[in-house]
Amino acid sequence: MNQKSVHSLITTLETGAPGANVSEPVCRDANGGMETKGDKSNSSTGLGHIPGFDYLRVFFMLMVLLAHTNFFSTFGDQRQATIGLGPNIWDILYFQLQSTAVPAFVLMSLLLFSVKIPTWERSWDRVKKLTYLYVFWVGSWVLYSKCRPEPGFYGLFEFLIRGGGWVLYTFVVLMILTPLSVVAYRMSQKSIWLGLTISMLVVIATFAYLHDGFKWVRNYYYWVPTCFVMMPFAAVMLVPRLKELKSSAALRWKWVLGLLLISAMCALVEWHFSAPKELIVESLKRVWLPKHARPSVQFGAMALIIASLGVKSQVNVIVQFFSRNSLGVYCLHPFVLHGIAAPVQRIVDPIAPGLSIIASCAAVAVVCSFISEFLRLAFKQRLI
């Protein structure tokens, strides 16, 4: 890697903004999206900074941590002991709310990329910087966890797509979907709607493939890139409407309620095809549905992104801090999750059993955020 590439990687790690102009100060979105402070990145739409995105980053950062500390499955099992085996409210919250976290992050990232004219040059620059991030974080994870791919071509392919087998698959998803955003941008408005429809059929086809034998019960398929293929078309479709959606509450809620209605109708169909109870008992996991390969999750993510445009209040320093470090928390928490969460839960559980998991998530978020701040400063000062 030459000096220019190293500098680009350092800048990307510092700002979390693949594709951003190095000379511009930026606010990072959780998966490497781009938003310039003030009005620079959104000058074509006159949007300026979007406070709602900061709140969403923090909210979904916590949703990811809660899922990875077994918050939803723990309370789902407790509820099951009371009402019997079957999906309960905690499963609904996990599969219909928590599962929108990554799709919403992906949509936010592509939306902020598409606010400026998405060209092939910008797309290629962004993919290169995402590749640097992928190599840095996945390489670190492989060295730390000693994880290895399963034998054979498919095992290696899955290992690479999944970013070493866990959360880092999002970099691969963005590498694939960023060029697709350029394709969507060059389409007419009618063609974009057609593209959104076709991409929804791809998501449905992915669900149908996983439903054959309930593949998702035996193996996790949250990482499959086709789960997120609707998002480039949704991002490009929303860009020319952002200013009006931000300023008009009536229009914004019309979109939000419409998307939530579509999401709810899709969810009713999806839950009809959930895994049978005997498979759930056998697997010992509450995997009633595939996590992301469902239209309801994608439409729910779109509704949340649009709803966040209505937030007008300024973001306080605490939210700014965690929003700024959301990418760092996302990438760092696999390294420290067990080492922090388990001791915190052992300390808090005797005092407040219902709050021990939440306390452990808060501790992980704080520690990872400060590590992220340190890494940003270290790379900026070229100490690393």
C-alpha positions in Angstrom: 0.0 0.0 0.0 1.6 3.3 -1.1 1.7 6.4 1.1 -1.3 8.0 -0.6 -3.3 4.8 0.1 -2.2 4.8 3.7 -3.2 8.4 4.1 -6.6 7.6 2.6 -7.1 4.8 5.0 -6.1 6.9 8.0 -8.6 9.6 6.8 -11.3 7.0 6.3 -10.7 5.6 9.8 -10.7 9.1 11.2 -13.9 10.3 9.5 -15.7 7.0 8.7 -16.5 8.6 5.4 -15.5 6.6 2.3 -15.8 8.8 -0.7 -15.5 12.0 1.2 -13.2 14.8 0.2 -10.2 14.6 2.5 -10.2 18.4 2.9 -13.8 18.6 4.2 -14.7 18.0 7.8 -17.3 15.2 8.0 -19.7 13.5 10.3 -19.7 9.7 9.8 -22.6 7.4 9.4 -22.4 4.0 10.9 -21.4 2.1 7.8 -19.1 4.5 6.2 -21.6 6.9 4.7 -20.8 10.5 4.1 -22.3 13.7 5.6 -20.3 16.9 5.6 -20.7 19.3 8.5 -22.9 22.2 7.7 -24.4 22.2 4.2 -21.6 20.9 2.1 -22.5 17.3 1.5 -26.2 18.1 1.2 -25.9 21.3 -0.9 -27.7 19.9 -3.8 -30.9 19.4 -1.7 -30.4 22.2 0.9 -30.8 19.8 3.7 -27.9 20.6 5.9 -27.2 18.4 8.9 -29.9 15.8 9.7 -30.2 15.5 13.5 -32.5 12.5 13.2 -29.8 10.5 11.7 -27.6 11.0 14.8 -30.4 9.7 17.0 -31.0 6.7 14.7 -27.3 5.8 14.7 -27.2 5.7 18.5 -30.5 3.8 18.8 -29.6 1.1 16.3 -26.1 0.9 17.8 -27.7 -0.1 21.1 -30.1 -2.5 19.3 -27.1 -4.3 17.8 -25.4 -4.5 21.2 -28.6 -5.7 22.9 -29.0 -8.5 20.3 -25.4 -9.6 20.7 -25.7 -9.8 24.5 -28.8 -12.0 24.1 -31.3 -9.4 25.5 -34.2 -10.4 23.2 -33.6 -14.2 23.4 -33.2 -14.1 27.2 -36.5 -12.2 27.7 -38.1 -14.3 25.0 -37.3 -17.5 26.9 -38.6 -16.0 30.1 -41.9 -15.1 28.4 -42.1 -18.5 26.8 -41.9 -20.1 30.3 -45.1 -18.2 31.1 -47.2 -18.5 27.9 -45.6 -21.6 26.3 -43.6 -22.3 23.1 -44.2 -20.0 20.2 -43.3 -16.5 19.0 -44.0 -13.8 21.6 -43.6 -10.1 21.9 -39.8 -10.3 22.3 -39.5 -12.2 19.1 -41.7 -9.6 17.3 -39.5 -6.8 18.7 -36.3 -8.6 17.6 -37.5 -9.6 14.1 -39.5 -6.4 13.3 -37.6 -3.7 15.1 -34.1 -4.8 16.0 -33.7 -6.4 12.6 -34.2 -3.0 10.8 -30.9 -1.7 12.3 -28.5 -2.9 9.6 -30.9 -2.2 6.6 -31.5 1.3 8.0 -27.7 1.9 8.4 -27.2 0.7 4.8 -30.0 2.9 3.5 -28.6 5.9 5.4 -25.2 5.3 4.0 -26.4 5.0 0.4 -28.7 8.0 0.9 -25.9 10.3 2.0 -23.7 9.0 -0.8 -26.4 9.6 -3.4 -27.1 13.2 -2.2 -24.2 14.3 -4.2 -24.3 13.1 -7.8 -23.2 9.4 -7.6 -20.6 9.0 -10.4 -18.5 6.0 -11.3 -15.4 7.8 -10.1 -16.9 8.5 -6.7 -18.3 5.0 -6.5 -14.9 3.5 -7.2 -13.1 5.8 -4.7 -15.7 4.8 -2.1 -15.3 1.1 -2.8 -11.5 1.3 -2.5 -11.8 3.0 0.9 -14.4 0.4 2.0 -11.9 -2.3 0.9 -9.2 -0.7 3.1 -11.6 -0.7 6.0 -12.5 -4.3 5.2 -8.9 -5.5 5.2 -8.1 -3.5 8.3 -11.0 -4.8 10.5 -11.4 -8.3 9.1 -7.6 -8.8 9.2 -7.7 -7.7 12.9 -10.6 -9.9 13.7 -9.1 -13.0 12.0 -5.8 -12.5 13.9 -7.7 -11.9 17.2 -10.3 -14.6 17.0 -8.2 -17.2 15.0 -11.4 -17.9 13.0 -10.9 -19.9 9.8 -13.1 -20.7 6.8 -14.8 -24.0 6.3 -13.1 -26.3 3.8 -13.9 -25.9 0.2 -14.7 -23.0 -2.2 -18.1 -22.2 -0.6 -16.6 -22.1 2.9 -14.0 -19.6 1.7 -16.6 -17.6 -0.2 -18.9 -17.4 2.8 -16.0 -16.5 5.1 -15.0 -13.6 2.9 -18.5 -12.3 2.3 -19.3 -12.5 6.0 -16.1 -10.5 6.9 -14.5 -13.3 9.0 -17.8 -14.7 10.1 -19.7 -12.0 12.0 -20.6 -8.3 11.8 -18.1 -7.1 9.2 -20.2 -8.3 6.3 -21.7 -4.8 6.1 -18.5 -3.5 4.3 -19.0 -6.1 1.6 -22.7 -5.2 1.3 -21.7 -1.5 0.8 -19.0 -2.4 -1.7 -21.6 -4.2 -3.8 -24.5 -1.7 -3.4 -22.5 1.5 -3.9 -22.0 0.9 -7.7 -25.7 -0.2 -7.9 -26.6 3.3 -6.6 -24.9 4.8 -9.6 -26.9 2.5 -11.9 -30.1 3.5 -10.1 -29.2 7.2 -10.3 -28.9 6.9 -14.1 -32.4 5.4 -14.4 -35.6 7.4 -15.0 -38.1 7.9 -12.2 -40.4 5.2 -13.6 -37.4 2.8 -14.0 -36.4 3.4 -10.4 -39.8 2.3 -9.2 -39.5 -0.8 -11.5 -36.0 -1.4 -10.1 -37.4 -1.1 -6.5 -40.1 -3.7 -7.4 -37.6 -6.1 -9.0 -35.2 -5.8 -6.1 -38.1 -6.5 -3.7 -38.7 -9.7 -5.7 -35.0 -10.6 -5.2 -35.5 -10.2 -1.4 -38.6 -12.4 -1.6 -36.7 -15.0 -3.7 -34.0 -15.0 -1.1 -36.6 -15.7 1.6 -38.1 -18.4 -0.6 -34.7 -20.1 -1.0 -34.0 -20.0 2.7 -37.5 -21.2 3.5 -36.8 -24.5 1.6 -36.0 -26.7 4.5 -35.8 -23.7 6.8 -32.2 -23.2 6.1 -31.9 -20.2 8.4 -32.5 -22.5 11.5 -29.3 -24.4 10.8 -27.2 -21.6 9.6 -27.3 -17.8 9.8 -28.0 -16.0 6.5 -28.3 -12.4 7.8 -25.1 -11.5 5.7 -26.4 -12.4 2.3 -26.1 -9.2 0.1 -29.3 -9.9 -1.8 -31.2 -9.1 1.5 -30.3 -5.4 1.1 -30.6 -5.0 -2.7 -33.7 -2.7 -2.4 -31.7 0.0 -0.6 -29.9 1.6 -3.6 -33.2 2.1 -5.4 -34.9 3.4 -2.3 -32.0 5.9 -1.7 -32.0 7.3 -5.2 -35.8 7.5 -5.1 -35.8 9.5 -1.9 -33.0 12.0 -2.8 -35.1 14.4 -4.8 -37.9 14.2 -2.2 -35.7 14.7 0.9 -36.1 18.5 1.2 -39.9 18.3 1.0 -40.1 15.3 3.3 -38.0 17.2 5.9 -40.1 20.3 5.7 -43.6 18.9 5.3 -44.9 16.9 8.3 -48.0 15.9 6.5 -46.1 14.4 3.5 -43.6 12.8 5.8 -46.2 11.0 7.9 -48.1 10.0 4.8 -44.9 8.2 3.6 -44.1 6.8 7.0 -47.6 5.4 7.7 -47.8 4.0 4.2 -44.5 2.2 4.5 -45.4 0.9 7.9 -48.6 -0.4 6.6 -46.8 -2.2 3.7 -44.3 -3.5 6.3 -47.1 -4.8 8.5 -48.8 -6.6 5.6 -45.5 -8.2 4.5 -44.8 -9.3 8.1 -48.2 -11.0 8.4 -47.3 -13.1 5.4 -43.7 -13.7 6.5 -44.8 -15.0 10.0 -47.2 -17.4 8.3 -44.1 -19.1 6.9 -42.1 -19.1 10.2 -40.1 -22.1 11.3 -42.1 -24.9 13.0 -41.9 -25.2 16.8 -40.1 -28.6 16.8 -37.2 -27.1 14.8 -36.9 -24.2 17.3 -36.8 -26.7 20.2 -34.2 -28.8 18.4 -32.0 -25.8 17.5 -32.3 -24.2 21.0 -32.4 -20.8 19.2 -35.3 -18.4 18.7 -34.8 -18.2 14.9 -38.4 -18.1 13.8 -37.5 -16.2 10.6 -34.5 -15.1 8.6 -33.2 -11.9 10.0 -32.9 -9.6 6.9 -34.3 -11.5 3.9 -37.7 -10.1 4.4 -39.5 -7.1 2.7 -41.1 -6.1 6.0 -37.7 -5.3 7.5 -36.6 -3.3 4.4 -39.8 -1.2 4.3 -39.6 -0.7 8.1 -36.1 0.6 7.7 -37.3 3.1 5.0 -40.1 4.3 7.3 -37.7 5.0 10.2 -35.2 6.8 8.0 -38.0 9.1 6.6 -39.5 9.6 10.1 -36.1 10.7 11.4 -36.1 13.6 8.9 -38.7 15.3 11.1 -36.3 15.7 14.1 -35.6 19.4 14.4 -34.0 19.7 17.8 -30.2 20.1 18.0 -28.2 17.0 19.0 -26.7 17.2 22.5 -23.0 16.4 23.1 -23.7 12.9 24.4 -25.6 11.9 21.3 -23.0 13.5 19.1 -20.3 11.5 20.9 -22.0 8.2 20.4 -23.2 9.0 16.9 -19.7 10.0 15.9 -18.3 6.7 17.2 -21.1 4.4 16.0 -18.9 2.8 13.3 -16.2 2.3 15.9 -18.6 0.6 18.4 -19.9 -1.6 15.6 -16.4 -2.7 14.5 -14.8 -2.9 18.0 -17.5 -4.5 20.1 -16.8 -8.1 18.8 -13.3 -7.8 20.3 -14.4 -6.7 23.8 -18.0 -7.9 24.1 -17.4 -11.0 26.3 -14.7 -9.4 28.3 -16.9 -6.4 29.3 -20.4 -7.7 29.2 -20.0 -10.8 31.3 -18.3 -9.1 34.3 -20.8 -6.2 34.3 -23.7 -8.7 34.2 -22.3 -10.6 37.2 -22.0 -7.4 39.2 -25.4 -5.9 38.3 -27.5 -9.1 38.2 -27.7 -9.5 42.0 -28.7 -5.9 42.4 -31.1 -5.4 39.4 -31.5 -8.6 37.4 -33.7 -7.0 34.7 -31.1 -4.3 34.0 -27.9 -6.4 33.9 -27.9 -6.8 30.1 -28.7 -3.2 29.5 -25.9 -2.1 31.8 -23.5 -4.4 30.0 -24.5 -2.9 26.7 -24.0 0.6 28.0 -20.6 -0.3 29.3 -19.6 -1.8 25.9 -20.8 1.3 24.1 -18.9 3.6 26.3 -15.6 1.6 26.3 -15.7 1.1 22.5 -16.6 4.8 21.9 -13.5 5.9 23.9 -11.3 3.4 22.1 -12.7 4.7 18.8 -11.9 8.3 19.8 -8.3 7.2 20.8 -7.8 5.4 17.5 -9.1 8.4 15.5 -6.6 10.7 17.4 -3.8 8.2 17.0 -4.2 7.9 13.3 -4.7 11.6 12.9 -1.4 12.3 14.7 0.2 9.4 12.9 1.1 7.7 16.1 0.0 4.3 14.7 
